[in-house]
Amino acid sequence: MESKQDALHEECGVFGAYAPVKTDLAALCYYGLFALQHRGQESAGIVLNDQGCFTACRETGLVSEIFTPARLAGLGQGNMAVGHVRYATTGADSRRNAQPLLVNHHKGRMALCHNGNLVNAYELRTFLEEQGSIFHTTTDSEVIAHLIVRERLRCGSIEEAVCRAMEHLVGAYSLVICSSRKLMAARDPNGFRPLCMGKRPDGTLLFASETCALDAAGAVYVRDLLPGEVVTVSKGGIRSDKRHCNKSPKTLCAFEYIYFSRPDSVLDGVSVSLARQKAGARLAQEHPVDADVVIGVPDSGLDAAIGYARESGIPYAMGFTKNKYIARTFIAPNQALREAAVNLKLNPIRSAVAGKRVVLIDDSIVRGTTCRRIITLLRQAGAKEIHMRVSAPPFVSPCWYGTNIDSPGALIASQFSVREIGEQIGADSLGYLSLEHAKAYAADGRVCLACFGGGYPTAIPAHGEKARFEGKIKG
């Protein structure tokens, strides 16, 4: 039986809105979070700010399940709102850990949303606890909140407090923060996680993890926040603080392009869909094969399959039909349920693969469970040969920046060679995208490839396991 923490979890999603006048921002936040649902399916929350009066709704479950029309109406209207969808990368997936986090302090109120994972969270929390801080969750996000409040009590503004707190943070964090009168967005100096800004025709300013959320909320994309930048919006206008910019090399997570983000999003000026197609073309150059058809595993394997087919000249076909009413397979808590979920989620289109030599494109292989089952389904549908191609390098190292893999024991590529993995999953051949070509996902080639053996851009944490704070809170 595999534990849930052995599964590959993706990122959280953050969303924030500032309107010139009081309006129905709860509905706007709902649309944004609905578009970001793929980034977190464990819990969701919205905090609405009406002239300093905060109203919150946070629960476990999907956005559409939590925010019924009655609950959205209950949030009322306001001129600021922040929202969050969550997967548990640090801390259990309980209601207690749902975001936005709400904080009352001597100088006001704050609601905080965090996407990412701190490398030094354990050390920071221990320090804060020794200074008398009391924690109510098991997330590293609460560590950030404590640091901001600590600095806020010593300085004249919330944006200055955020900038000062960032001096102590190491790792991945894209933040959207609401105070009584200001909305702030901040991105870590490495830019591990995406964060963008948009504007609606009515003047409402939005911040979101992906541009697809801006589209859903009727906004036009303005720009991405720079790594290390803090943007503050208030009645006085928009201000940008760049004191932390250019202090670290830019290392946007390569998995944002490979898997996490929606294909219709644009990350740091690069279309996710086009980036995946180009990766598929490079994969065809690196690992050619004689075959009759190229198919992709929905959803994140489809664009790479199109690129592979175009470059190789092998016809592309839709090889699977997908049940749109089931969540991603890695949510299942054990192997038996995960394999059953694959059967529910995907079904081969027999006419596309029967009697044919198939090139099967997927975004990654983590444990090998899912692709093994998919290959079995293709064999049962009559595929003559199956040549698997992966639009990422082998996943060999733990990730400390948000992906929920904190041990190499969960990674098949850290234990077996490419040939052995191919044998285990039942493929006739197996080929991965090279580390060098993976750099090309970003326009400037600056991406984090640590989980592929490309080296960590920060220090490795002494306490990096997901549940490192669980023992501190009982009940």
N, C-alpha and C positions, 0 to 999 in steps of 0.2 A: 504493500500500500504506500503510495506516495503522499507526502504531506502537501498541503496547499501552498506552502512557502517555496516548494521546489518548482512550482510552475512559473513560467515567464509572465510576469505582469507588466503592463505598460504604464504609461504616465497618467498623472492627474491632468485636469483641465481647469484653467482659471478664466474668469470673465469679470469685467467691471464697466460701469456706465456712469457718466456724469452729464446731466441734462441742465440746460440753462434755466428751465422752469420746472416746477413740479409736474410730474407726468407718471404714466403707468410703466415704470421701469421694471416692475416684477415680470410682466409679460415679455419685455425685451430680453431680460436676463434668462428667462425660460427658453426663448428661441436660441440664444447663444449657447446655453448648456446642452440643449437638445442636439445641436450641431457638434458639440464636443463629447457626446456620450461615449464614443469609441475610446476615449482616453481614460474613462473610469466608470465602472458599472457597479461599484459596491455601495457608494453613498453619494448624496448630492445635497446642496444647500444654497439658499439665497438669504442675504441680509439686505434689507431696504432701509435707507436713511432718509427720514423726513425731518429736515431742519434739526438734526442732532438726535432725533428719536429713532432708535434702531428697532426694527422688527425682523425676527429671524424664523426661518423654517429649515431644519436640517434633519434628514432621516437616512436610513439605509435603504437601498433600492435604486431603481431607475428613475430618471427625471420625470418621465410620463406617469409613473406610478405615484411618486411623491407629490408632485405639484398638480393637484386636481384644480379645476376652476375655482372651487370654494377656497382652497388654500392660497391660490394666487390672489384672489380678491381680498383675503384676510391680511395679506402683506401691505395692502393699501398703495398709495402713491408717494412719490418722493423725487428728489433730484439726484440721488446717488444710490447705486446698488452694486453689490459684488456677489459672485456666485462661484461654485466649485463642484466638480465631479471628481470622485476619488477612487483610486486603487491603493491598497495598503502596501507601501514600500518601506515605511518604518511605522510600527504600531499595528495592532490588530484592526480588522475591518469591522469595528463595533460602532454603534451610534455615538458613543462618547468621543470617538476620533473624527466624526464627520466635521467638515468645514463648510462655511467660514468659521474661524475661531473668533469668539467675542470676548473682549477684554474691557473691564472697567478699571480705570486707574485715577490717580489723584488729579491729573490734568485733563481728563476726558474719557472718551470711549474709542474703541478701535475694533474693526473687523478685518481679519487677515485671511487670505487664500494663498496657498503655496503649492507650486509644482516643482518637484525635484527631490533631492536627498542630500543632506549635509554630511560631509566626511567627518567633521569634528563634533558632531552632535552629542556624543556621550561625554566627552570632556567638558563641553560647554554646560550641559545640564548638571553634571556633577558640581561644577564650580558654582552655578546659580543656586543649587540646592544647599550648598555649604554656606551661601550668603543669605539663606532664609527663604528663597523662592519656593512656592508650592505649586506642584504640577497636577493637573486634573486629567491629562490625556497621556498617551504613550507615543506621541508623534514628535518628530524633530521640528515640525511647524510651530509647536508651542515654545520650543527653545528660541526660535526667531522672535516670537511675540514678546517673550520675557526680555530679550535683549533690547528690542525697540522701546519698550516701556521704561526699562532701566535708563536708557539714554534720554528718553523724552523728559524724565524728571530732572535732567541735568542741563537741558538746552531749551532754546526758545521756540522750536517748531517741530512738528511731526516729521517733516521731510528731512530736517537735519538729524533727527533721531534715527531715521532709517539709514541715512548715509553713514552715521557713526557705527551703527550696529553691523553694517556690512564689513567693517574693518575686522570683525571677529569671526565672520562666517567663511567656511571653506567648503566648497562643493557646489552642488547644483541648486539654484533657486530662482524661479520666476515668481514674483509676488504681485498681487493686487491688494491694496490696503485702503480701507475707508476710515477716515476720522470724522469728527462731527461736521467739519467744513471742507475737507479736502479728500480727493481721490488720488492715490499714488500707484505707480507701477514701477517695479524694479527688476532688473535682470543681473544675474551674477557676472563677475568680470570675465569668466570663460565663455559665457553664453551657451552653457550646456543645453538649456531648454529654450524653446522659442517663446517670443512674446511680441505682439504687434499692436498697432494703434490704428483706429479707423474713425470715420466721422459720418454721421447721418445728415440728411438734408436739413433737418430741424436744428442742427448744431450740436446734438448729443455726441459726446466723445466716448469711444469704446476702447477697451483693452482686452485682448484675448490671446489664448495659447496658439490659436491657428486662425488663418484668414477665413476659413470656412464659416467660423462663428460670426465674423463681421458680415459676410454675405447673408447669413440667415437672419441677422438683425437689421438688414437694410442699410448697411453702412458701406462706405467706400474705403478701401485700404489706403492708409496714409504712409506708414512706414513701419519697419521693425525697430524695436528699441535696440540700441547698441549694447554689447556686452559691458556690464558695469554701470549702465545709465539708470538714473532715477528720474521719472517724469511725474510732476505734480500738477493737478488741475484743481482750480478753485475759482471763486468769483473774480479774482485778479488775473485770470488767464492761465496759460500753460508755461511751466518753467521746467528746464532740464538741467540736472546736475550730472556732470561727467567726470567727477573727480576720481572715480574708480575705473574709468575707461582706459584701455591700453596698458593696464597693469599686468595682465596675464594673456597668454596666447589664446586666440579664439578657438574653441573646441566644441562646436555644436554637435550633439550626439548624432552619430551616423544613423542610428536606428530610427531617428525621427523621419529620415528620408526613406529608409528601407521598409519600415513597418508601422510605426506609431501613428503618423499623421495621415489624414485623409488625402486621397490623390488630387482633390480639387483645391488643396491648400497651397500656399506659396510660402516657403521658408527662406528668410534672408535673401529674397529676390529670385529664388529658384523654384520653379514649378515641381511639386512632388511627383506628379504624373510623368513629366518629361524626364526627371532625374531617374526614375525607375526604368523608363524605356531605354535610356542611354546605358544604364547598368546591364539591362538584358542584352543589348547589342555587344557590349564588351564581353559579356559572358559567352556569347556565340563565337567571338573571336578567340577567346581563351580555351573554350571546350566545345569544339565542333563535333558533330556526330551525324551519321546517315540516319535519317528518320523520315516519317511520313507526315507527322503533324506535331505542332507545338501547342500545348495547353498550359494554362496557369491555374494555380490554386487560388480561389477567391479569398479575400479581395486583393490583398497586397501583392499577390503573384501575377495578377493579370497584366499590368502595364509592362513588367519585365518580360513577360511572355510575348507581348506584342513586339517589343524591341528585339528579342531573340529571333522571332520569326522573320521580321523585316531584314535583319542583318544576314541571316542564314539562307533566306530564300525558301525555307520550309513553311508550308501553309499553316496559318494560325486558325484555331477553332476553339469554341467554347466547349470545354470538356466536362464541366460539372454544372449542375443546377444547384442553387443554394437556397436553403430554407432561411428566409430573412427574419424569422421569429424566434431564433435561438441565439444566445450570446456566444461570444468567442470560446473556443473549446478549452483553453487553458484555465478557465474559471472552475471547471469540475475538480472536486477535491481529491480524487484518486484516479488511478490509471483505468480501472474498469469503467467508471462513469465517463472519463474523458474519451475513451474509445467509443462508447455508446453514443456520446454527443457528436462525434465525427459522423456516425451513420445518420443521425438526425439532421445534421447540418449540410452535408454534401452528398450528392448522388451523381455518379457518372452518367454522361449522355452516351449510351452504348453505340449509337450510330457514328459518333465522332471518333471512337477509339478501337472498336472491335476489328481485329485482324491487322492492326497498324502498329508501326514502331513509333512510340510516343516520346516526345521530350516534355518532361514535367517540370515546370518552373515554380519554385516557392521562394519566399523571402529569407527563410532561415531554418536551421534544424537545431532544436534545443536538446530535448531528451531523445528525440527520434520516434516518440510514440505516435504522434499525429501523422507524420509522413509515412510511417510503416503501414498504418491502417489505410491511408489514401492509396498507396501502391497496391495493397491487397484488393481494394475496391476496383481499381483499374484492371487488375488481372481477372477478377471475376466478371468484369464487363467485356472481356475478350481481347485486351491489349496484348499484342504479340511481344513487344519489347518495351521496357520503360527505362529511359535515361533521365535521371534526375539532375537538374541544374539549380543552383542556389544563388540568388542575387546578393549574397553577402559572403564574407569570409567565414571560416569555421569559428563558432562561438566557444572560446576556450578559457576565458577568464571571468571572474566575478565582476559585476558592475556595482560601483559605489555611488552612482549619481542618479539613481531613480529606478532603473530596471530591477525587478525583484529577484535577482539571482545573487545570493551572498555566499555561495559555495561552489567550487568547481565540480563537486560530486554530482551536481544536477545537470552537468553538461556532457553530452555524449562525445563531443569532439575533444574534450580534455582527457579522455580515457582511451580513445581508439583512433586508428589512422583513417584516412579517407576511404581506403579500400575496405577496411573492416566495417566502417559505418555503412557503406554501400551494401555490403553483404547482410548486415543486420536489418536494414530497412527493406531489403528485397529488391533493390534496383539493379538493373543490368550494368549501369555505370553511374558514377556520381562526380560532379564537378562543382567547385565553389568559385565565386568571384575572388580575385586576388586582393590582397591588402592594398596594393598600389592603386588598383582600379577603384577600390571602395572610397578612396580619397576624393575621387572625381564626382561624388554625389553633390558636394558643395562646389559652387562656382570658383571659389578661391582655394579649394582643396584643404581647407582647415576644418577638420571634423575630429571628434573623439573616436578613436578606434581601439580603446583600451580593452573592451570585451573580446576583441579579435586578436589580442596579443600585440597591439600597437603601442603599448606603454601608457601608464597613467599620467594625466596632466597635473595631478595633485598628489599629496602624500596619501598613502594607503592607511585607512583607519585601523586602529588597534581593536576597536569594537564596532564591527560593521554589520553584524547580523541583524536581520529585520526586527526580531523580537527583543532587542537589547534593553528596552525599557519596560517590558511586560512585567518583570518581577518586582518593579517598584510600586505597582498599583495592584491591589487585590480587590476582587469583588466587582 
